[in-house]
Every structure is written in C-alpha cells, then in structure tokens.
C-alpha cells in the first residue's frame, strides 16, 4: 500500500493509514467490463473522482438535451405562421 510521504502527514493520519486494508484483487473482473481494459475495475474502485465524473457526464447530457429542445422550439415557432 502506498502511503505517500509519511513524514509530511499528521501522526493520527499515519496511524489510520497503516491500519487500512489494501484494495481487493479486482483484476479478475476486468473481463466483464465493456472495454475489457486491464486494471479498469481497480481504477473505478479507487478513483476518487468517479462520482464527480458520473455527475458531470449526466449534467452535460441534460444540458445538450435542453439545448436541442430549445432549438426545436425555436424552429417550430419560426415555422408557425404569425397572424396578421
């Protein structure tokens, strides 16, 4: 387990880090991922930005959908003849 530079961290943190178990061996699950990339499951398991990335992806999809909806509404408004 990589604890970083122990001399730069507070003692209570160092003690807790030493007590931590290492990540489980997830390499056998790589076969079942969509890309079958070696180490991809471990990356998902240990990636601290995982939830932020998923949230950002969802937000970008919603933004693109809203943009498409606005464009469609504007197009419909232009196509509807205005009463004189």
N, C-alpha and C positions, 0 to 999 in steps of 0.2 A: 504494500500500500504506500502510495506517495503522499507524504505528509507535508511536503514543501520544506521550507527552511524553519526548523523548529525554534531556532534562536530568536526569530522575529515575531513569534506569536506568544500571547499570554499563557502562563503556566496552566491555568484551568482548561484552556482550549487544547493545549498539547495533550493533557491527560485524557480528555474526552476523545480526541482523535486516535490515540493509541488503543482505546477500548473498542473502537468501531470495527466491525467486521468488514472484510473486503466484499466487493460486489460478487454475486454468484456467477458461476460459469454459464454464460448465456450463449456461447458460441454455437452450441448445437441447435439453437432456434433460428439462426441466420438463414437456414434453408427455407424456412416458412415465410420469410418476408417477401414483399413484392419484388424487390430488386436483387435479392439473394447476395447482397454485398457482405463480405466478411467483416464482422465487427459492427454491423448496423444495429443489431439488437442491443448490444452493450452501449453504443452511442446513445440510443434512445433512453436507456435505463439510467445513464449517468449524466445526460445533458441537462444542465440547469436552465437552459433557455428553451427547452422543449415546449412548455405550456405557453410561453410568450409567443413562440413561433407559430404554434397552432392558432392562438387567438388572433395574431396578426394576419395569418392566411385567411381566416374566416372574415375578418374585418375588410380585407381587400376584396374578397368575393362579394360581400354585401355592398361595398362601395361601387364596384363595377356593375352590379345588378341595378342599383339606384341610378347610375349614370345612363344605363341602357333604357331604363324605364322613362327617365326624363326625355331622352332623345325621341323615344317612341311617342310620348305625349305631345311634344312639340311638333313632330311630323304630322300627327293626327290633327292638331289644331290648324296647321297650315293647309291641310287637305280639305278641311270643312269649309264650305263657302260661307262667307260672312253676310248677314242680312243687310240689305241696303236701306 
